[in-house]
């Protein structure tokens, strides 16, 4: 991998809002919110999602993650 410019490291984004409250207990809704949080942090640094080099997701329910993969994929694309 080759890159130029500055590096921005984003970590610890979870599915809650700016008031640190979960708006939903739904897995996909929390995934959507966590990804929106990542986008917001990137924007503060002048970056966009297309600048992400690597992303690691940690989930508490692997079965739900796998069974709802298409829905999660749509969150990632929006």
C-alpha positions in Angstrom: 0.0 0.0 0.0 1.2 3.5 -0.8 -0.3 6.7 0.5 0.5 10.3 0.8 -0.7 13.0 3.1 -1.7 12.8 6.8 -3.2 9.9 8.6 -6.5 10.0 10.5 -7.2 7.1 12.9 -10.8 6.7 14.0 -11.7 4.2 16.7 -14.5 3.3 19.1 -17.5 4.4 17.1 -20.6 2.7 18.2 -24.3 2.9 17.4 -25.3 5.8 19.5 -26.1 9.4 18.7 -24.3 12.6 19.7 -26.1 12.6 23.1 -24.6 9.2 23.8 -28.0 7.5 23.6 -29.0 4.5 21.5 -32.0 5.4 19.4 -32.7 1.8 18.6 -31.8 -1.7 19.8 -32.0 -2.9 16.2 -28.7 -4.3 14.9 -28.9 -2.7 11.5 -30.0 0.7 12.9 -27.0 0.7 15.2 -24.7 -0.3 12.4 -26.1 2.6 10.3 -25.6 5.0 13.2 -22.0 3.8 13.9 -21.1 4.3 10.3 -22.6 7.7 10.3 -20.5 8.5 13.3 -17.4 7.4 11.4 -18.3 9.7 8.5 -18.8 12.6 10.9 -15.4 12.1 12.5 -13.8 11.8 9.1 -15.5 15.1 8.0 -14.0 16.9 11.0 -10.6 15.9 9.7 -11.4 16.9 6.1 -11.7 13.3 4.9 -14.5 11.2 3.3 -15.4 7.5 3.4 -13.5 6.9 0.1 -10.4 7.8 2.0 -10.8 4.8 4.4 -8.0 2.3 4.0 -9.1 -0.3 6.5 -12.0 -0.9 8.7 -12.5 -3.5 11.4 -15.9 -4.2 12.8 -16.6 -5.8 16.2 -20.0 -7.3 16.8 -21.5 -8.9 19.8 -23.8 -11.2 17.9 -22.1 -12.9 15.0 -25.2 -14.9 14.0 -27.2 -11.7 13.6 -24.4 -10.0 11.7 -24.2 -12.9 9.2 -28.0 -13.3 8.9 -28.5 -9.6 8.2 -25.5 -9.2 5.9 -27.4 -7.7 3.0 -29.0 -5.1 5.2 -25.6 -4.2 6.7 -24.2 -4.0 3.2 -26.8 -1.4 2.3 -25.8 0.7 5.4 -22.2 0.6 4.2 -23.2 1.8 0.7 -25.3 4.7 1.8 
